[in-house]
Amino acid sequence: MIIAKTIASVRTQVKEWKRDGLTVALVPTMGYLHEGHASLIDKAAEMCDKVVASDFVNPTQFAPDEDLEAYPRDFASDCELLTKHGCDMVFCPSVDEMYPDGGKTDTYVEILNDMPKGLCGRTRPTHFRGVCTVVSKLFNIVTPDMAFFGQKDAQQLAIIRRMAHDMSYGIEIVGCPIVREDDGLAKSSRNVYLNGDRRRAARVLSRSVALGQKLIADGEKDAKKIVAEMSALIEAEPLAEIDYVTAVNNLDLAPVDTISGSVLIAMAVFIGKTRLLDNFVVEV
Ligand code: AMP
């Protein structure tokens, strides 16, 4: 696997691949990779000739009071996982390489409709502006044919689809299913923050997802009732504190009252200081 630290070296390599008529996939990540990320690499390798993963903790998507400095990192272990899953190149730039003006940028890519404002955007108002900006930079650097994102970050996936459409990137955005631990907890780099009682308490998210799915399978169509029952289950866990549980249209993330069409039911829940996400999509 090629380890590329500079934008120039990525461009040179991708040009060579494209000259040979090969298709290129991009899998953006912030590192500390697990089986969830690996599933994206596997899907990318299945669908494209060459796979580029980016491994970059992007400062512009963290607010000053968030866990940028504490975000877990282990590049050696990332390289091992990426190599095992057939990744061809990892792009691991420094902050200066990506943001040469002192880690900052004067230009952002930002969706101006309500998509970044609800769900995670309520408590992280500048987060998706940072995500869109870095993903847009990665699209410009790697120029992939396809880019792979996890359904675990459902709001991010919907926003990236919108951005790619609005900015005419001509890149196919592929969403990949949530990979879970044996007990149902969605795999996340942040799960490393959980231990003992907190790790056990974190199971409440996937239990709440399972409850929502069962209610819908049993015929419940009232989104408020479903959200209320899912929330009550989470509230019964003393170590859990709800940030949000909500039902929205899966395309434009507008709130819905009734389960019809493509509906995303998503949650963010604090277990101690660790904020965890989970969700499911239902197509009616
Ligand atoms: P991150 O490193 O957390 O920014 O995640 C990089 C990519 O991996 C994003 O597209 C995530 O949605 C995806 N991802 C993270 N965890 C999972 C998971 N448990 N299952 C599937 N995809 C995931």
Residues whose N, C-alpha, C, O or C-beta is under 5 A from the ligand:
A	BS01	AMP	P28 T29 M30 G31 G36 H37 F148 F149 G150 Q151 K152 D153 C176 P177 I178 V179 A186 K187 S188
